[in-house]
Amino acid sequence: MNGLVLTVTFAAIFFYVLHGVVRSAVRDGILQAEEKRQAEEQNQETR
């Protein structure tokens, strides 16, 4: 029983950290896409 609780606890911690990493990566990807889109719009306006 004790081993099962320990395994579940470590799995929960692992998935919580994984969730944070994925959220951060998605947020950074969205910000990069927005910056690229704005840069392309500025290039279109200067032509």
C-alpha positions as CSV (number, residue, x, y, z in Angstrom):
1,M,0.0,0.0,0.0
2,N,2.8,2.4,0.9
3,G,4.6,1.8,-2.4
4,L,1.4,2.5,-4.3
5,V,0.9,5.8,-2.5
6,L,4.5,6.8,-3.2
7,T,4.1,5.9,-6.9
8,V,0.9,7.8,-7.3
9,T,2.4,10.8,-5.5
10,F,5.5,10.9,-7.8
11,A,3.3,10.4,-10.9
12,A,1.1,13.4,-9.8
13,I,4.2,15.6,-9.3
14,F,5.6,14.5,-12.6
15,F,2.4,15.3,-14.5
16,Y,2.0,18.6,-12.7
17,V,5.5,19.7,-13.7
18,L,4.9,18.4,-17.3
19,H,1.7,20.4,-17.4
20,G,3.6,23.6,-16.5
21,V,6.3,22.9,-19.1
22,V,3.7,22.4,-21.8
23,R,1.8,25.5,-20.8
24,S,4.9,27.5,-20.9
25,A,5.9,26.2,-24.3
26,V,2.5,26.9,-25.8
27,R,2.5,30.4,-24.4
28,D,6.0,31.1,-25.8
29,G,4.9,29.7,-29.2
30,I,1.9,31.9,-29.3
31,L,3.9,35.0,-28.3
32,Q,6.5,34.2,-31.0
33,A,3.8,33.8,-33.6
34,E,2.2,37.1,-32.6
35,E,5.6,38.9,-32.9
36,K,6.3,37.3,-36.3
37,R,2.8,38.4,-37.5
38,Q,3.3,41.9,-36.3
39,A,6.8,42.1,-38.0
40,E,5.3,40.9,-41.2
41,E,2.5,43.5,-41.0
42,Q,5.1,46.2,-40.5
43,N,7.1,45.0,-43.5
44,Q,3.9,45.0,-45.6
45,E,3.2,48.6,-44.6
46,T,6.7,49.9,-45.4
47,R,6.6,48.6,-49.0
